[in-house]
């Protein structure tokens, strides 16, 4: 099936007489006729469900759909995108370990890595995504366990060179984790370029309607954990907290990573996505291809308009021929990138805030990648925990406005922007 068809049919296939729509299994527990049957589930020797904190039929079906969209072997839904990011790293790194990460990642992710996970004993080295090969090589250490980046950086819109970072990660025997939230699998499938694990904030384009918070981790099933057994003892040695299972040997490359994340981390941390949220996410996934096409078309038109305005200092959008990442976007994002445009208003931070206040259709909100247009001044909101030096390293200028272009008529949005600029 092509990806548009998978958005509708993957993950759940009703049998004769069963519901056409994915059922919401709103139950915490599941009944069995004997302790022996349930014991097989606890030992991971049989497939099934016993408690929704670990797995649920509704969430599993949606996870399977997203795995199919990304071309992965297995996936796990989480309660938020932030939870997906945390678990994707924590599943293979612990106290005393090290991770290489792009410096231009989302501000919330930067804070998670730079503050919270450092307190847990995991160290991070942040590298410019456009660093030299020598600088990238120098970032690795003997205890490095992963490399992390974003397909399209939020909000800097830097296009990540997936192939290059995958090659560097694999040379050091570690996986590349890519946050693919902005591109979605409609416009980029990082596994095709060498990535090993993909995460999403499903709150964004996948849901697409500002309705549900969620996240997902997808495993490519291609990283050979046993080939690097000394680096990943959590996967390659017995887990005494789960009946002595060695995930890599019992489940192989295709299922070991997600099985460990579910049986161990979801069990202990409980960052589960509810069946109702998964059901609503599934509705969003069904229309994802047509929505992404419209988001990208609208954003391209608005980016070109902003570039022509004498009140705009600069514009960054992967689809602009004048942009620094246009050629890289043609490689990784040939069918479009996303609906987010970053730009600076002449007059700096004060002018940016006045411009945003003048918008009528574009609402000021911390959200992004939604059916409705919204805007944000990251330096005073999502990235306010960063100092000026860290902001610049993250690609966030003090005057940067992040405009998340929705599904409205593009001419209406341009008229709204014109009116806001006229008031400056």
N, C-alpha and C positions, 0 to 999 in steps of 0.2 A: 504493500500500500504506500501511496505517496503521503507526505506529512499532513496534508489537509484532511485526508481520509482517516489517518490515525487519530487526529484530534477528535473525531467523532466516534470511532469504533474501537480504538485500542483500550486495553485494560479490563473491559467488561463485555462479555458476550452472553446475552440471555439465552437460556435453553428453552425448550418447548414449554409454553405456558408461564414463563417467568416474566417479571416486570421488564418493560422495554427500557425504562429509565433506571439508572444505577440506584439501587435501594439504599436508604439511610438506615444503617444498622445501629440504632441508638440504644446500645446496650453495653454496660461495662463488663459483663461476664457471660460465660457460655456454659451450657449444661452438658455433662457427659454421664454415661451409664455406669462407668466404673473408674476407679482410681488408676487402674492400669492404663486405660486410654489416655487419661489426662497426664499421667507420668511420661508417656511417650512424647507428648507435646513439650513438657518441661525439659526433657532430654534432647529436644530438637531432632528426634528420630521419626517424627510424623508431622505432616502439615495440618494446621488448624489454628483455632483461636481459644484462648482461655481467659485473657484479660486485656481490655482495650488500651491500657497504658503501653503495652508492647505492640499489639497488632489488632486491627479491626478490618472486617471485609470491605467496608466502604473506603477507608483510607488506603488499604492495600491496592484496590482497583485503580484509584487515581494515581498512586505512586507508580503502578505498572504502566499506566498510560504515559506518564512523563518520561519514564525510562525508555519507552518505545520511541517517543518524540526525539529524545537525545541520542538514541542509538546505544543505550547502555544495557547492562545485564541485570541490574537491580536498583531499587530506589526506596527511600524512606521519607515520609512526610514528617514535618516538625511543626511546632506551634507557631514559629515565626522564622523569617529569614535569618535573623540574628542567631537563633538556635541552630539553624542548619550550618551556618558558618562556624560557630563554635564547635559543634559536634564533628564536623568534617575534619577539623584539625586535631581535636582532642582524642579522636578515635585512634590516632597513630602517634601522638606526641604527648609527653607528660613532663613532669618536673625533671629538669636537667637537660631537656631537649631544646632544639633550635629550629626556627622556620625562617625562610627567606620570603619576603612579601613585597609586592609593588608598593611604592610610596603613595600612589595616587588612588588608592582604594577609598571606598565610601567612609566618611568620617566616623560613623558608628562602628564600622569594622576596625578602623585604625585604633579607636579607643579600646575596643575589645582586646585587640592584640597588644597594644602598647601599655595598657594599664592593667586590665583585669587578668589577662592570661599571664602577664609577667609576674603578677602576685602569686600565681599558681606554680611558678618556677619554670615557665617556658619562655625562652628568649627569642626575640625577633630582630632581624636585620631588614630594614626597609631600603629598597633600591629604586632608583629612577627607572621607569619602564623603558626609557630610551638610553640606559647606561651602556657603556662599552662592554664588549665581551670580557675584557680584563676586570672591569669593576664587578660584573655579574659573577665571575669565577671567584673573585676575592670574598664574596659574601657568604660562600659555603663554608661549613665547618664539619669536622668529623661527626658531630652529633646532630647535623641537620636532618630533619625528618620529612620536610615537604617544602614546596614552593607554592605561593598563592598570588593570584592576580584576578582582575576583572576584565571580561571581554571588552566592555566599554566602560571606562571609569566614570563613576558618579561623584561629583558633577563635572569633572574636567573633560569628559568625553574623549579621553585618550584611548586609541585602539590598541589593545594589548597584542604583542607579537607572540601569539600562542606557540607557534612552531619553534621559535627560538628558545623560549623559556622551557618548553617541554624537553628539548634536546639537552639543555643545561641540567635540568632536574634529573633526567635519566642517566646522564653521565656520572652523576653522584649517587645513583641508586635510590632516588626518592621520587614520589609521584608529584605531578602538577595538579593543583586544585584551582579551578576557574569558576568564578561567580559569573554566571551567564544571564543575570536578571534582565539587563537592558536589551540585549539582542534577542533573547528567547531562542529556543531551538528552531523557530521559523526562519530566522535570519543568520544564525550561526550555530553549528554543532561542534563544540571544541574537541570532542573525541576524534573527529576527523583530522584534526591538526596535531594530535599527540597528547592532549590532556588526558588525565586518568580519572579525575573525579570532578563533577560539576555540582554547583549549588545554585539555588534560586531563592530569592524572596518571592514566593508565589503571591504575596500581597500586591505585587505590581502588575505587570501586563498579563500574567497568567490568569489572575482573578479579573483585573481590568475594570472593576466597577466600584472600588472603594468600599467593598463589603466585608471582606474577610482577611484576617492576618494569618500568614502561614509561610512555610518554607519547605524545601525539599533538598535531599542529597541524592545524587545519582552516581553510581559506580560504572565505569566503562567495562570492568571485568577483564581488563588487559594487563594490569600491573601484576608482575610475578612476585608475590610477597615472599615465597620460600627462597627465591633466588637472592633475596636480601634479608634472610631470616634474622641475622644479628641486629639489624636496624629496627625490626618490628616484632619484638617478642610478644606483644599483645595479640598478634595474629598468628604467630608461628610456634608458640609454646602453650602448654595447657593453661586454660583459664580456670583456676581453682574456685572462683566465685560462680562458675557455671558448669559444675560437674566434670571439670577437667577437660573440657572440649578444647581442641586445637583447631581454630576456625579455618586456617589455610589448608589443612589437610582434610578436614571433614567436608568442607564446602567448596574448596577450590577457588581459583581466582575470580570466578563469576559471581560468587555469593558471599565470600568470607568477610569482606569489608562491611557490607550492609548488615549481615547477620550479627556481627560483633556490635555494631552501632545500635542495633535493635535489642539484642539479648542482654547487653551489658550497660550501655549508656542510657538508652531510653528506659530500661528497667530502673536504673538508679536515679536518673535526673528528671524523668517524667515530662519532657518537653513535647508532649504529644499534640497532634492536631485533632480536633474534634471531628466526628463523622459528619456533622452538619456543615462545618466549614469545608471539609473535603468535597461534599456534595456540591456546594456553591462554587468551589474552585473548578470542579469538573464542568459546570455550565460555562464558566469563563474560557476554559480550554477549548470547548467546542467551537467558539467563534474567534479564537486567537489568530488564525491566518488572515481573515478578512480585516480584523481590527488592526493588526500590525501593518498591513498594506496601507490603510488609511492614515494611521499615525505617522508613518514615514513620509507619505505624500504631503501631508499637511506641514510637517516639520521642515521638509525641504523647501516648500514655498515660502514659509515664514523666515527661514534662515536667509534665503535669497533677498527677501524684502529688507530684513534687518541690515544685511551687508550693504544695501544701497542707501541707507539712511545716514544723513550727516550728523545725527544725534547719538549714533552708536559708535563706540570707540573700537570695538572688535567683536567678531562673531566666531564661534567654534561649533562646527557641526560636521560629522564625518562625510556627509554627502556634498559638501562645498568643494569645488575644484581648487579653490584658493587655500584650503585647509592643509595643515601639516600632515594629517593622517589620511588624506584622500586616497593615496595609492595603496596604503595598507588596508583601508576599508574595502577597496575594490577586491582585494585578495580574500579577506575573511568575511566580508559582508556584501557580496555582490548584488543582493536583492534588496538592500536597504539596511539601515542600522537600527534606529530607534526613533521615538518621537520627542526626544529631549534636545533642546538647543541651549547652549550657554553663550552669554554675551555680556559685554560691559557697556554701561551707559556713560556717556561723556559727563563729567562732573563728579565721578567717583561714587563712594558709598552713599552719600546723602541723595544724589540724583537717582541712584538705583532704588532706594527706598521710596522716593517720591513717585517714581515711575510705577512701581508696583502698586502703590496706593491708588493710582489713577486708573487702573484696570477695572473693568466691569465684568467681563466674561472670565478672565483669568483670576481665579481666587488665590489668595495667599494661604498656602498650606504646606505642611511638612511632607505631604504625600507626593508621589510622582508616579508616572506610568499608569494613568487612569483615563477613563473615557472622557472626563471633563478636564479642561485646561486649568493648570494651576502653576504657580510660580513661587520661588523661594530665594532668599538671600542667604546662601550657606554660611558665609563668614559670621553672621549674627544668629545663626540657628543650628543647623546640623553639624557645623564644624566649629562652633564657638569655643569648644574646649581646646582648640589648637592655637598656638601663638603664631605670629606673622611668618616666622621662619618655617614652621610646620605647614602652614597654609600654602605657602609657595611651593614647598616640596610635594604637596598633594595636588598641585595644579589649580588651586582655588585662589583667585585674585580677590582682593577686598571688594572690588566693584562687580564681581561676578553675579549675574542673575541666572538662575536655572529655570527655564521655561519648559514645562512638560506639556506638550501640545496634545490636545484631546481629539475627539472625533467630530467636533463642530465643523461648520463650513469654514474653510480656510479664509475666505474673504471677510467673514464676520470677525474672525480673530485678528486679521490684519487691521481692520477698521478700529478695533478695540485698542490695539497697540499704537496705531497712529494717534488716537485721541489722548492716550496716556503720555506719549512723547510730546505732543503739542502743548501740554500743560507744563512742561519743564521750562 
